[in-house]
Amino acid sequence: MVHVDGKRKLTGHLLDLPRFIHFLLRFTQSGNAIFNYHVTRYLNSMRYKSNAFRIIESLLRKDRVVVRSKRVSVFKKPSRWFTSKSSPWNKYDPSPTGQPRIFYLDEANRATLYKWMDKYETTAKYNVAETCCASISFNDLRELSEDKSDPLDLSIKLTYGAIRGSERLRGNLARLYSDQTPLPSDNVLITAGAIQANFLLLYTLVGSGDHVICHYPTYQQLYSVPESLGAEVSLWKAKEADNWRLDINELKSLIRPNTKMIILNNPQNPTGAVIPQETLKEIVEIARSSSIIVHADEVYRPLYHSVGEGQAPPSLLSLGYEHTVVTGSMSKAYSLAGLRVGWIASRDRSIIEACASARDYTTISVGQLDDAIASYALAPACEPNLLKRNLDLARRNLAILEKFIESHRWACDWVKPRAGTTAFVRFNNQGHPVDDVAFCEQLQAKIGVMFVPGSSCFGEGEDYEGYVRIGYVCETEVLEQAMEALRSFMDGEYRNVPVRSRS
């Protein structure tokens, strides 16, 4: 008998597990399992025998195979490659025994934020849920750059291009991380956006039996993916009452013998808070004492628009600890989300090699056109001007949002963001947190303003009641119109917004 139970364990014995899972998906039509490319290739190469399927189908119909959850797919490594002594996986192998890796994903665990965005962003009149700095065109980019040459050589054949990213792109990124200690360009791996960078890094380094500590609240991917890979996840909660600061003593109490990774988000989404340099140094020293990897999602760096002179923290890679790794992208601080270019960078070359090997089964390369435009944008002739444009936009728009909040203190409150593009604002109605989901739905339906509800998208349905995330570094005109529409709503229909019921 085979059990796939609610405790996220796969028990029992199968002579051909990949074949069984493949059939199980077809039988249940769940669509909720995700297959690693290793397994997919194996399945596609097999010649199935109808007898095998009939036997399993018979077992299912007789309830001799029990499925208690639809959260399962199985990741297996190609055994020949992983026995290589030179393989970087020998150092970062989440399953050193060679046992199948299990990846759990169900509808409840799907990224709630993207379900919300998918549902509403195309119909919103004023989208102030977006987290990218207002997007720019190719012509805009050339206007910002001091180099007026065309970055696209239209005579180049459109092959896959450089698998790890062009030398120019990786070199420009390495330069941006070399403010204190030079970073070789070979220590940078280009990916299809930061979302792939994060997933690839976590899939490569984390597995069953590991423990992960994750900065919270944050982008759901950073804690849901490790959990779905079988790791135990402890949430290291920033304290709103202390301006979303992190408690180092709490981090010390969370460390376990099997702690594999500490995950940070700096600047932080959704709060716009910044982990200062001194705190980063303390985190690094704690990690160093136990050889723990520290990963920072720095996708909003270096958009430090509201910190004092000289107060912007350096990248995690600048703190002198080898086992640090960061992810970033062209989307947020650089206004080029449409390029789908992200990256992984690390002081530890073996981390990059392990991620590069695992990536062979997901994405060969980013497009040559994307790579060329990203290289142009990050070049010294353009990057400072592009960043200045977005810092000025962030400061201008933040002042507009602050003016609204200060005039509506009777209904909302916040810790003013210091960096990034998002604000986490708490709304109350007669002293009680509003039902933030209902509030956002009403705003969308009645005035076309799109916010993101905090409790469902950042609080697992339990934390951050009454909060909404506002993406304020959009086009200034859009933000102004959204605040004007919201002001009218607050003066009229806001009193009818339901509050969170207390049990």
Rosetta blueprint (number, residue, H / E / L):
1 M L
2 V L
3 H E
4 V E
5 D L
6 G L
7 K L
8 R L
9 K L
10 L E
11 T E
12 G L
13 H L
14 L L
15 L L
16 D L
17 L H
18 P H
19 R H
20 F H
21 I H
22 H H
23 F H
24 L H
25 L H
26 R H
27 F H
28 T H
29 Q L
30 S L
31 G L
32 N L
33 A L
34 I L
35 F L
36 N L
37 Y H
38 H H
39 V H
40 T H
41 R H
42 Y H
43 L H
44 N H
45 S H
46 M L
47 R L
48 Y L
49 K L
50 S H
51 N H
52 A H
53 F H
54 R H
55 I H
56 I H
57 E H
58 S H
59 L H
60 L H
61 R H
62 K L
63 D L
64 R L
65 V L
66 V E
67 V E
68 R L
69 S L
70 K L
71 R L
72 V E
73 S E
74 V E
75 F E
76 K L
77 K L
78 P L
79 S H
80 R H
81 W H
82 F H
83 T L
84 S L
85 K L
86 S L
87 S L
88 P H
89 W H
90 N H
91 K L
92 Y L
93 D L
94 P L
95 S L
96 P L
97 T L
98 G L
99 Q L
100 P L
101 R E
102 I E
103 F E
104 Y E
105 L L
106 D L
107 E H
108 A H
109 N H
110 R L
111 A L
112 T H
113 L H
114 Y H
115 K H
116 W H
117 M H
118 D H
119 K H
120 Y H
121 E L
122 T L
123 T L
124 A L
125 K L
126 Y E
127 N E
128 V L
129 A L
130 E L
131 T L
132 C L
133 C L
134 A L
135 S L
136 I L
137 S L
138 F H
139 N H
140 D H
141 L H
142 R H
143 E H
144 L H
145 S L
146 E L
147 D L
148 K L
149 S L
150 D L
151 P L
152 L L
153 D L
154 L L
155 S L
156 I L
157 K L
158 L L
159 T L
160 Y L
161 G L
162 A L
163 I L
164 R L
165 G L
166 S L
167 E H
168 R H
169 L H
170 R H
171 G H
172 N H
173 L H
174 A H
175 R H
176 L H
177 Y L
178 S L
179 D L
180 Q L
181 T L
182 P L
183 L L
184 P L
185 S H
186 D H
187 N H
188 V E
189 L E
190 I E
191 T E
192 A L
193 G H
194 A H
195 I H
196 Q H
197 A H
198 N H
199 F H
200 L H
201 L H
202 L H
203 Y H
204 T H
205 L H
206 V L
207 G L
208 S L
209 G L
210 D L
211 H E
212 V E
213 I E
214 C E
215 H E
216 Y E
217 P L
218 T L
219 Y L
220 Q L
221 Q H
222 L H
223 Y H
224 S H
225 V H
226 P H
227 E H
228 S H
229 L L
230 G L
231 A L
232 E E
233 V E
234 S E
235 L E
236 W E
237 K E
238 A L
239 K E
240 E H
241 A H
242 D H
243 N L
244 W L
245 R E
246 L L
247 D L
248 I H
249 N H
250 E H
251 L H
252 K H
253 S H
254 L H
255 I L
256 R L
257 P L
258 N L
259 T E
260 K E
261 M E
262 I E
263 I E
264 L E
265 N E
266 N L
267 P L
268 Q L
269 N L
270 P L
271 T L
272 G L
273 A L
274 V L
275 I L
276 P L
277 Q H
278 E H
279 T H
280 L H
281 K H
282 E H
283 I H
284 V H
285 E H
286 I H
287 A H
288 R H
289 S H
290 S L
291 S L
292 I L
293 I E
294 V E
295 H E
296 A E
297 D E
298 E L
299 V L
300 Y L
301 R L
302 P L
303 L L
304 Y L
305 H L
306 S L
307 V L
308 G L
309 E L
310 G L
311 Q L
312 A L
313 P L
314 P L
315 S L
316 L H
317 L H
318 S H
319 L L
320 G L
321 Y L
322 E L
323 H L
324 T E
325 V E
326 V E
327 T E
328 G E
329 S E
330 M L
331 S L
332 K L
333 A L
334 Y L
335 S L
336 L L
337 A H
338 G H
339 L H
340 R L
341 V L
342 G E
343 W E
344 I E
345 A E
346 S E
347 R L
348 D L
349 R H
350 S H
351 I H
352 I H
353 E H
354 A H
355 C H
356 A H
357 S H
358 A H
359 R H
360 D L
361 Y L
362 T L
363 T L
364 I L
365 S L
366 V L
367 G L
368 Q H
369 L H
370 D H
371 D H
372 A H
373 I H
374 A H
375 S H
376 Y H
377 A H
378 L H
379 A L
380 P L
381 A L
382 C L
383 E H
384 P H
385 N H
386 L H
387 L H
388 K H
389 R H
390 N H
391 L H
392 D H
393 L H
394 A H
395 R H
396 R H
397 N H
398 L H
399 A H
400 I H
401 L H
402 E H
403 K H
404 F H
405 I H
406 E H
407 S L
408 H L
409 R L
410 W L
411 A L
412 C E
413 D E
414 W E
415 V L
416 K L
417 P L
418 R L
419 A L
420 G L
421 T L
422 T E
423 A E
424 F E
425 V E
426 R E
427 F E
428 N E
429 N E
430 Q L
431 G L
432 H E
433 P E
434 V E
435 D L
436 D H
437 V H
438 A H
439 F H
440 C H
441 E H
442 Q H
443 L H
444 Q H
445 A H
446 K H
447 I H
448 G L
449 V E
450 M E
451 F L
452 V E
453 P E
454 G H
455 S H
456 S H
457 C H
458 F H
459 G L
460 E L
461 G L
462 E L
463 D L
464 Y L
465 E L
466 G L
467 Y E
468 V E
469 R E
470 I E
471 G E
472 Y L
473 V L
474 C L
475 E L
476 T H
477 E H
478 V H
479 L H
480 E H
481 Q H
482 A H
483 M H
484 E H
485 A H
486 L H
487 R H
488 S H
489 F H
490 M H
491 D H
492 G L
493 E H
494 Y H
495 R H
496 N H
497 V L
498 P L
499 V E
500 R L
501 S L
502 R L
503 S L
